[in-house]
Amino acid sequence: MFSFLGRRFLQALPVAALTTTLVFFLIHLVPGDPVAIMLGDASNAADRANLTRILGLDQPLFKQYYTFLAHIFSGSWGTSLTYDRSVIELIYERFFPTLHLTICALVVSLFISIPLGVIAATQRGKFFDFFSVGFSLLAASIPNFVLAPIAVLIFSVQLGFFHVSGYQSAGDLILPSLCLGLGVSGYFTRIVRTATLEVLHEDYILTARSKGLSEINVLLKHVLKNASIPLITVIGGAFGGLLAGAVVTETLFDWPGIGRLFFNAFQARDYPLVQGIVLWVSFSFLIINILVDLAYSWVDRRVQRN
């Protein structure tokens, strides 16, 4: 297990180095003068020169890159122009609300999709199968910028069940988690149904049934475990995407997370903060991919030998 984990970390190091380099050049890929874009057309030459000095854009490119790496390894990740604080401190503060929302949204999606997908596979061609497929298509088709305002209007404004926005208590997680989890559950349901259908026709399932095992035992002990590998893949991708910050949902619910922070930083043209968030998201995806590989190795020991 440790050798397998070590190999995955070594494989991730070149990707992390390349990602860091690309994020550094992000500010240099902006068309035009990034300082003029940040300050706007009304800025004067003195303000632009001062911001150029603060950002270090007046230095040679290799020295800018060295400074960028020094900020990363020092743990500060630079200073936000908008908040005048360390970038990593701002990201760290906003990370946990996003993490809470991500976990709750995934729990909601799995709670919906696994029963629907498994029952639809066992009832293939029947009413519940058609209902499950219809639900998955509908859930995956409704965008968050449509679903979230409707949910707020009904459950917050008219019924008064939840706060309209903000993160004041654990109950405030319910509505945004449902909005995020419902869309993801539509995709998960199709994956679970397809994977379960493939496993149900395997010889070892027929053998388990011939031994007199109940259908529940067959599903829990044999079908779900072997059908979980495709689901692990999509869970990892969905977790990374949600952890990156569901910008639309967090903005609509005024959620104090990574997505909301990125939206504010982008609007304010706070490029050091934008760079830091992009780098954080990239590293998060790398770590999640390693965790997905570990989950693979737990489900199927043959993965460790590859």
C-alpha positions in Angstrom: 0.0 0.0 0.0 2.8 2.5 0.9 4.8 1.7 -2.2 1.6 2.2 -4.3 0.9 5.5 -2.5 4.6 6.6 -3.0 4.4 5.9 -6.8 1.2 7.9 -7.1 2.8 10.9 -5.3 5.9 10.7 -7.5 3.8 10.7 -10.6 1.9 13.7 -9.3 5.0 15.8 -8.7 5.7 16.7 -12.4 2.0 17.6 -12.9 2.2 19.8 -9.8 5.3 21.6 -11.2 3.8 22.1 -14.6 0.6 23.4 -13.0 2.5 25.9 -10.9 4.3 27.2 -13.9 1.1 27.6 -15.9 -0.6 29.4 -13.0 2.4 31.8 -12.9 2.0 32.6 -16.6 -1.7 33.2 -16.1 -1.3 36.9 -15.4 1.0 37.2 -18.5 -1.6 35.6 -20.8 -4.1 38.4 -20.1 -4.4 40.5 -23.3 -3.1 44.0 -22.8 -1.6 45.5 -19.7 -2.8 43.6 -16.6 -2.2 46.6 -14.4 -4.3 48.9 -16.6 -7.0 46.2 -16.5 -6.9 46.0 -12.7 -7.1 49.8 -12.2 -9.4 50.7 -15.1 -9.2 53.5 -17.6 -9.5 56.2 -15.0 -6.2 55.4 -13.4 -3.2 57.6 -13.7 0.4 56.7 -14.6 1.6 57.0 -10.9 -1.0 54.5 -9.7 -0.1 52.1 -12.6 3.6 52.4 -11.8 3.0 51.7 -8.1 0.9 48.6 -8.8 3.4 47.4 -11.3 6.1 47.6 -8.6 3.9 45.9 -6.0 3.1 43.0 -8.4 6.8 42.8 -9.4 5.9 43.1 -13.1 8.8 45.6 -13.5 11.3 42.8 -12.8 12.7 40.3 -15.3 10.5 37.3 -15.9 12.8 34.7 -14.3 12.9 36.9 -11.1 9.1 37.1 -11.1 8.9 33.3 -11.3 11.4 33.0 -8.5 9.4 35.3 -6.3 6.2 33.5 -7.1 7.8 30.1 -6.1 9.2 31.8 -2.9 5.7 32.9 -1.9 4.4 29.4 -2.4 7.1 27.7 -0.4 6.9 30.3 2.3 3.2 29.5 2.8 1.9 33.0 2.1 1.1 32.5 -1.6 1.4 36.3 -2.1 -0.8 39.2 -0.9 -4.4 39.9 -2.0 -4.8 43.4 -3.5 -8.4 43.6 -2.4 -8.1 42.3 1.2 -4.5 43.2 1.8 -4.0 39.8 3.5 -2.2 36.6 2.7 -3.8 34.7 -0.1 -3.5 31.3 1.6 -5.2 32.7 4.7 -8.2 33.9 2.7 -8.4 30.5 0.9 -8.1 28.6 4.1 -10.9 30.6 5.7 -13.2 29.9 2.7 -12.2 26.3 2.2 -14.1 24.7 5.1 -17.6 26.2 4.2 -17.0 24.9 0.7 -15.9 21.5 2.1 -19.0 21.2 4.2 -21.2 22.1 1.3 -19.4 19.6 -1.0 -19.7 16.7 1.4 -23.4 17.4 2.1 -24.1 17.7 -1.6 -22.3 14.4 -2.3 -24.2 12.7 0.5 -27.5 13.9 -1.0 -26.6 12.8 -4.5 -25.4 9.3 -3.3 -28.5 8.9 -1.1 -30.7 9.5 -4.2 -28.7 7.9 -6.9 -27.5 4.5 -5.4 -31.0 3.2 -4.5 -32.5 4.6 -7.8 -29.7 3.1 -9.9 -29.7 -0.3 -8.3 -33.5 -0.7 -8.3 -33.7 0.5 -11.9 -31.2 -2.1 -12.9 -33.0 -4.9 -11.1 -36.3 -3.7 -12.6 -35.0 -3.2 -16.1 -37.7 -2.4 -18.7 -40.3 -1.9 -16.0 -42.0 1.3 -14.7 -39.4 2.1 -12.1 -36.6 1.8 -14.6 -38.3 4.4 -16.9 -39.0 6.6 -13.9 -35.3 6.4 -12.9 -34.0 7.3 -16.3 -36.5 10.1 -16.6 -35.5 11.5 -13.2 -31.8 11.3 -14.0 -32.3 13.2 -17.3 -34.4 15.9 -15.7 -32.1 16.3 -12.7 -29.0 16.6 -14.9 -30.7 19.0 -17.3 -31.8 21.7 -14.8 -28.9 24.2 -14.3 -28.2 25.5 -10.8 -28.8 29.1 -11.9 -32.4 28.1 -12.5 -33.0 25.6 -9.7 -31.4 27.7 -6.9 -33.5 30.9 -7.3 -36.7 28.7 -7.5 -35.7 26.9 -4.4 -34.9 30.1 -2.5 -38.2 31.7 -3.7 -40.3 28.7 -2.5 -38.6 27.4 0.6 -37.0 30.6 1.9 -39.1 33.5 0.8 -42.6 32.0 0.8 -42.4 29.1 3.3 -39.7 30.6 5.5 -38.0 27.2 6.2 -34.4 28.4 5.6 -32.4 31.6 5.5 -32.4 33.3 2.2 -28.6 33.5 2.1 -25.4 33.1 4.2 -24.0 30.3 6.4 -25.2 31.0 9.9 -26.1 27.4 11.1 -26.0 23.8 10.0 -29.5 24.1 8.7 -28.3 26.6 6.1 -26.5 23.7 4.4 -29.8 21.9 3.4 -31.0 24.1 0.6 -27.7 24.7 -1.3 -26.8 21.0 -0.7 -30.0 19.8 -2.3 -29.6 22.2 -5.2 -26.0 20.9 -5.9 -26.7 17.3 -5.0 -29.8 17.0 -7.2 -27.9 17.8 -10.4 -25.1 15.5 -9.5 -27.5 12.6 -8.6 -28.9 12.6 -12.1 -25.4 11.7 -13.5 -24.7 9.3 -10.7 -28.0 7.4 -11.2 -27.1 6.6 -14.8 -23.6 5.4 -13.8 -25.0 3.2 -11.0 -27.7 1.7 -13.3 -25.2 0.9 -16.1 -22.6 -0.6 -13.8 -25.1 -2.7 -11.9 -26.6 -4.1 -15.1 -23.1 -5.2 -16.2 -22.4 -6.9 -12.8 -25.8 -8.6 -12.6 -24.9 -10.8 -15.6 -21.5 -12.0 -14.3 -21.0 -15.7 -13.5 -20.2 -15.1 -9.9 -23.6 -13.4 -9.3 -25.3 -16.5 -10.8 -23.2 -18.7 -8.5 -24.1 -16.6 -5.4 -27.8 -16.9 -6.2 -27.4 -20.7 -6.8 -26.0 -21.0 -3.3 -29.3 -19.8 -1.9 -28.2 -16.3 -0.9 -31.0 -13.8 -0.7 -31.3 -11.0 -3.2 -30.3 -8.4 -0.6 -27.1 -10.3 0.3 -26.3 -10.7 -3.4 -26.7 -6.9 -4.0 -24.9 -5.8 -0.9 -22.0 -8.3 -0.8 -21.3 -8.8 -4.5 -23.1 -6.4 -6.8 -22.5 -3.0 -5.1 -18.8 -3.6 -4.4 -18.0 -4.6 -8.0 -20.2 -1.9 -9.5 -18.6 0.8 -7.3 -15.4 1.3 -9.4 -17.1 3.4 -12.1 -18.9 5.3 -9.4 -15.7 6.0 -7.5 -14.3 7.7 -10.7 -17.3 10.0 -11.1 -17.4 10.7 -7.4 -13.8 11.8 -7.5 -14.4 14.1 -10.4 -17.6 15.5 -8.9 -15.9 16.0 -5.5 -13.1 17.9 -7.2 -15.5 20.1 -9.1 -17.6 20.9 -6.1 -14.6 21.5 -4.0 -13.2 23.9 -6.6 -16.3 26.0 -5.7 -19.7 25.9 -7.2 -19.5 29.5 -8.2 -23.1 29.9 -9.3 -24.6 28.3 -6.2 -22.3 30.0 -3.7 -22.9 33.3 -5.4 -26.7 32.9 -5.4 -26.7 31.7 -1.7 -24.0 34.2 -0.7 -22.1 31.2 0.6 -18.7 32.2 2.1 -16.8 29.6 0.1 -14.0 29.3 -2.5 -16.4 29.8 -5.4 -17.7 33.1 -3.9 -14.2 34.2 -3.2 -13.1 33.5 -6.7 -16.1 35.4 -8.1 -15.2 38.5 -6.0 -11.5 38.3 -6.8 -12.3 38.0 -10.5 -14.7 41.0 -10.4 -12.1 43.0 -8.5 -9.3 41.9 -10.9 -7.3 40.7 -7.9 -4.9 38.6 -9.9 -2.7 37.4 -7.0 -5.8 36.0 -5.3 -7.1 34.5 -8.6 -3.8 32.8 -9.2 -3.8 31.4 -5.6 -7.3 30.0 -6.0 -6.5 28.4 -9.3 -3.4 26.9 -7.9 -5.3 25.6 -4.8 -8.0 24.0 -7.0 -5.3 22.3 -9.2 -3.6 20.9 -6.2 -6.9 19.7 -4.8 -7.6 17.8 -8.0 -4.2 16.1 -7.8 -4.9 15.0 -4.2 -8.4 13.8 -5.0 -7.0 11.7 -7.9 -4.5 10.1 -5.5 -7.4 9.3 -3.1 -9.4 7.9 -5.9 -6.5 5.6 -6.8 -6.3 4.5 -3.2 -10.1 3.7 -3.2 -9.5 1.7 -6.4 -6.8 -0.3 -4.7 -9.1 -1.0 -1.7 -11.9 -2.2 -3.9 -9.7 -4.2 -6.4 -6.3 -5.3 -5.1 -5.1 -5.8 -8.6 -4.8 -2.1 -9.1 -1.8 -2.0 -6.7 0.2 -4.1 -9.0 -0.2 -1.8 -12.0 
